[in-house]
Amino acid sequence: SMIFEYLEAGGTAKRRYITGGSVQYYGMYVSKSALSELPNNVHPALRELADLLKNVVVLSPSPGRVREPALLGVKESGREGEGLATLLLQMYLKEKDTFEVVEEVVRSLAPHVRRIVPTIETVGGEHRATMLVEEEGLGRVPLSNVSDGTLRLIALAVALYGGARVVALEEPENCVHPRLLETLVDAVREAPAQAVVTTHSPHLLDHVEPEEVYLVVREGLETKVRKLSETREVEAVKGFLREGRSAKLGTPACWARGCERTRPSGGPRPSRAREARAEGAAR
């Protein structure tokens, strides 16, 4: 069989299959944003802003989408983590140093993970990318049996350390044990990408400085953003953080950390991953 792909005017991608003399057509609409259709004479500052926004990776990984076998031609992971297996396979084959950094970051966040093994399987006659996760005491585990939290952490590590310039992470604490949040915050801070994190978790806020926090507040028909450090509540928040209590719930953060501020045993600090990345670049 032969496959031809082309793009029609109006943004419709066509895929033409020719098998044994028969022809079948499959249409697929390609969504376009306003950023991709800016006129040539647009103001340079607006063009620069558009280029920046086009390079922002927005991630809210869905374990179900991450588990799906991915087409081999995918060049980037989607918002929900679809295509992640292909991205890791390409990284393993073409950017081994980056892959090893990502793998080490995952181990720092999920110490039970020993290796990530990209692989290819055949689904309905088509080759698709998938991966196995080698876990302590279990061997190589297919994605169908890997926990939701582990899959989310792999997706977060790829987004932060896979070469993106700006990453927006939506509620990265979901499916993650509160005890791991300190290590997660360290990984975000030390990543080469600039990260913007949205959260509703008071436990995640236990591990950041008030000066790092922006409040997003709905007031009537408006949504306003302001620095926490510019509000009257900042001193109260600092007091809560010093006492080890979550600001709104009054929940002892000691519970979330298992009454200690140590990282889980067996996992290296993300800073080691950053050092490994630097050594790889030097080579």
C-alpha positions as CSV (number, residue, x, y, z in Angstrom):
1,S,0.0,0.0,0.0
2,M,1.0,3.6,-0.5
3,I,0.1,6.7,1.5
4,F,0.0,10.3,0.3
5,E,-0.6,13.2,2.6
6,Y,-1.4,16.7,1.6
7,L,-3.0,19.9,2.9
8,E,-5.9,21.5,1.1
9,A,-6.8,25.2,1.1
10,G,-8.8,25.9,4.2
11,G,-6.8,23.8,6.5
12,T,-8.0,20.3,5.7
13,A,-5.3,17.6,5.7
14,K,-6.0,14.7,3.3
15,R,-4.5,11.2,3.6
16,R,-4.9,9.0,0.5
17,Y,-4.5,5.2,0.8
18,I,-3.9,3.1,-2.3
19,T,-4.1,-0.6,-1.7
20,G,-4.6,-3.2,-4.4
21,G,-6.1,-0.7,-6.8
22,S,-8.7,0.6,-4.5
23,V,-8.7,4.2,-3.2
24,Q,-10.0,5.5,0.2
25,Y,-10.0,9.1,1.5
26,Y,-9.8,10.2,5.1
27,G,-10.2,13.9,5.9
28,M,-8.9,15.6,9.0
29,Y,-9.4,19.2,10.0
30,V,-6.2,20.9,11.1
31,S,-6.9,23.5,13.8
32,K,-5.1,26.9,13.3
33,S,-4.6,29.6,15.8
34,A,-4.5,33.3,15.2
35,L,-0.8,33.2,15.9
36,S,-0.2,31.1,12.8
37,E,-2.0,33.6,10.5
38,L,-0.5,36.9,11.5
39,P,-0.1,39.3,8.5
40,N,3.4,40.0,7.2
41,N,3.2,43.7,8.1
42,V,2.4,43.1,11.8
43,H,4.4,45.2,14.3
44,P,7.7,43.6,15.2
45,A,6.9,43.5,18.9
46,L,3.7,41.6,18.2
47,R,5.6,39.2,16.0
48,E,8.2,38.6,18.7
49,L,5.4,38.0,21.3
50,A,3.7,35.5,18.9
51,D,6.9,33.6,18.3
52,L,7.4,33.4,22.1
53,L,3.8,32.1,22.7
54,K,4.1,29.5,19.9
55,N,7.1,28.0,21.7
56,V,5.2,27.7,25.0
57,V,4.5,24.1,26.0
58,V,1.3,23.8,27.9
59,L,0.9,20.5,29.8
60,S,-1.9,18.9,31.8
61,P,-1.1,15.2,31.3
62,S,-3.9,12.7,31.2
63,P,-2.6,9.2,32.0
64,G,-5.1,7.7,29.6
65,R,-3.7,9.7,26.7
66,V,-0.1,9.0,27.7
67,R,-0.8,5.2,27.6
68,E,-2.0,5.4,24.0
69,P,0.4,4.0,21.4
70,A,1.6,7.0,19.4
71,L,2.2,7.5,15.6
72,L,5.9,7.5,14.8
73,G,5.7,10.8,12.8
74,V,4.7,12.9,15.9
75,K,7.2,15.6,16.6
76,E,5.9,16.9,19.9
77,S,3.7,15.8,22.8
78,G,0.2,17.2,23.0
79,R,-1.3,19.1,25.9
80,E,-2.6,15.9,27.6
81,G,0.6,13.9,26.9
82,E,-0.5,12.2,23.7
83,G,2.5,11.4,21.5
84,L,4.9,11.2,24.6
85,A,6.1,7.7,23.7
86,T,7.2,8.9,20.2
87,L,9.0,11.9,21.7
88,L,10.9,9.7,24.1
89,L,11.8,7.3,21.3
90,Q,13.2,10.1,19.1
91,M,15.0,11.5,22.1
92,Y,16.5,8.1,22.9
93,L,17.7,7.6,19.3
94,K,18.9,11.2,18.6
95,E,19.5,12.9,21.9
96,K,20.7,10.2,24.3
97,D,22.2,12.7,26.7
98,T,18.9,14.5,27.1
99,F,17.1,11.2,27.4
100,E,19.4,10.2,30.3
101,V,18.8,13.5,32.0
102,V,15.0,13.1,31.7
103,E,15.3,9.5,33.0
104,E,17.3,10.6,36.1
105,V,14.8,13.4,36.9
106,V,12.1,10.8,36.8
107,R,14.0,8.6,39.2
108,S,14.4,11.5,41.5
109,L,10.7,12.0,41.5
110,A,9.7,8.3,41.5
111,P,12.5,6.3,43.1
112,H,10.8,3.0,42.2
113,V,11.5,3.6,38.5
114,R,14.8,2.1,37.3
115,R,14.6,2.7,33.6
116,I,12.3,4.0,30.8
117,V,12.5,1.7,27.7
118,P,11.0,3.2,24.5
119,T,9.9,0.5,22.1
120,I,7.8,0.0,18.9
121,E,4.7,-2.2,18.6
122,T,2.4,-3.1,15.7
123,V,-1.2,-2.0,16.1
124,G,-3.7,-2.8,13.3
125,G,-0.8,-3.2,10.8
126,E,0.7,0.1,11.7
127,H,3.9,0.7,13.7
128,R,3.3,2.7,16.9
129,A,5.7,4.0,19.6
130,T,5.1,3.0,23.2
131,M,7.4,2.4,26.2
132,L,8.0,0.0,29.1
133,V,8.8,1.3,32.6
134,E,11.3,-0.9,34.5
135,E,10.2,-0.8,38.2
136,E,12.0,-2.1,41.3
137,G,10.9,-5.6,42.0
138,L,8.5,-5.8,39.0
139,G,10.8,-5.7,35.9
140,R,9.5,-4.1,32.7
141,V,5.9,-3.0,33.1
142,P,3.7,-2.1,30.2
143,L,2.0,1.3,30.2
144,S,-1.4,-0.3,30.9
145,N,0.0,-1.3,34.4
146,V,2.0,1.8,35.2
147,S,0.4,4.1,37.9
148,D,-1.2,7.4,36.9
149,G,1.2,9.3,39.1
150,T,4.3,7.8,37.4
151,L,3.0,8.6,34.0
152,R,2.3,12.2,34.9
153,L,5.8,12.5,36.4
154,I,7.4,11.2,33.2
155,A,5.4,13.7,31.1
156,L,6.4,16.6,33.4
157,A,10.1,15.6,33.2
158,V,10.0,15.5,29.4
159,A,8.4,18.9,29.3
160,L,10.8,20.5,31.7
161,Y,14.1,18.9,30.5
162,G,13.3,18.0,26.9
163,G,14.4,21.3,25.3
164,A,11.4,23.6,25.6
165,R,12.0,27.3,26.5
166,V,8.8,28.0,28.4
167,V,6.5,25.4,30.0
168,A,3.1,25.9,31.6
169,L,2.2,23.1,34.0
170,E,-1.4,22.7,35.1
171,E,-1.7,21.4,38.7
172,P,1.4,19.1,38.6
173,E,0.5,17.8,42.1
174,N,-2.4,15.7,40.8
175,C,-1.8,12.0,41.4
176,V,1.5,12.8,43.2
177,H,2.0,12.0,46.9
178,P,2.3,15.1,49.0
179,R,5.7,13.9,50.3
180,L,7.1,14.2,46.8
181,L,6.1,17.8,46.3
182,E,9.3,19.3,47.6
183,T,11.3,17.3,45.1
184,L,8.9,18.2,42.4
185,V,9.4,21.9,43.2
186,D,13.2,21.4,43.1
187,A,12.9,19.8,39.7
188,V,10.8,22.7,38.3
189,R,13.3,25.3,39.8
190,E,16.3,23.6,38.3
191,A,14.9,22.9,34.9
192,P,16.5,24.7,31.9
193,A,13.0,25.7,30.8
194,Q,11.2,28.7,32.4
195,A,8.1,27.2,34.2
196,V,4.8,28.7,35.1
197,V,2.8,26.5,37.4
198,T,-0.9,26.7,38.3
199,T,-2.1,25.0,41.5
200,H,-4.9,24.7,44.0
201,S,-2.7,22.7,46.4
202,P,-1.8,24.3,49.8
203,H,0.8,21.6,50.2
204,L,2.6,22.6,47.1
205,L,2.7,26.2,48.4
206,D,4.5,25.0,51.5
207,H,7.6,24.6,49.4
208,V,7.8,27.9,47.6
209,E,8.5,31.5,48.7
210,P,5.7,34.0,48.9
211,E,7.6,36.2,46.4
212,E,7.3,33.4,43.8
213,V,3.5,33.3,44.0
214,Y,0.9,35.1,41.9
215,L,-2.7,35.2,42.9
216,V,-5.3,34.8,40.2
217,V,-8.6,36.1,41.5
218,R,-12.1,36.4,39.8
219,E,-13.7,39.7,40.6
220,G,-17.0,40.2,39.0
221,L,-16.5,39.8,35.3
222,E,-12.8,40.3,35.5
223,T,-9.9,38.0,36.3
224,K,-7.0,39.8,38.0
225,V,-3.4,38.7,38.6
226,R,-1.2,40.2,41.3
227,K,1.9,39.2,43.2
228,L,1.2,37.7,46.6
229,S,4.2,39.8,47.9
230,E,2.2,43.0,47.1
231,T,-0.8,42.0,49.2
232,R,-1.5,42.6,52.8
233,E,-1.7,38.8,53.4
234,V,1.9,38.1,52.6
235,E,3.1,38.4,56.2
236,A,0.4,36.0,57.4
237,V,1.3,33.6,54.6
238,K,5.0,33.7,55.6
239,G,4.0,32.9,59.2
240,F,2.0,29.9,58.1
241,L,5.0,28.7,56.0
242,R,7.4,29.1,58.9
243,E,5.0,27.2,61.2
244,G,4.8,24.4,58.6
245,R,1.0,24.9,58.1
246,S,-0.9,25.2,54.9
247,A,-2.3,28.7,54.7
248,K,-6.0,28.2,54.1
249,L,-6.7,24.7,55.5
250,G,-4.5,25.0,58.6
251,T,-3.3,21.4,57.8
252,P,0.0,20.4,59.4
253,A,2.4,20.1,56.5
254,C,4.2,17.5,58.6
255,W,1.5,15.0,57.6
256,A,2.3,15.6,53.9
257,R,6.0,15.0,54.5
258,G,5.8,12.1,56.8
259,C,7.0,14.4,59.6
260,E,10.3,15.0,57.9
261,R,11.7,17.2,55.1
262,T,13.8,14.5,53.6
263,R,13.5,13.1,50.1
264,P,12.4,9.5,49.5
265,S,15.4,7.2,49.7
266,G,16.8,5.9,46.4
267,G,16.2,9.0,44.4
268,P,18.9,11.5,43.3
269,R,18.4,15.2,43.6
270,P,17.4,16.9,40.3
271,S,20.5,19.0,40.6
272,R,22.5,15.9,39.6
273,A,20.5,15.8,36.5
274,R,21.4,19.4,35.7
275,E,25.1,18.5,36.3
276,A,24.7,15.6,33.9
277,R,23.2,17.8,31.3
278,A,26.1,20.2,31.6
279,E,28.6,17.4,31.3
280,G,26.8,16.1,28.2
281,A,26.9,19.5,26.6
282,A,30.6,19.8,27.3
283,R,31.2,16.5,25.5
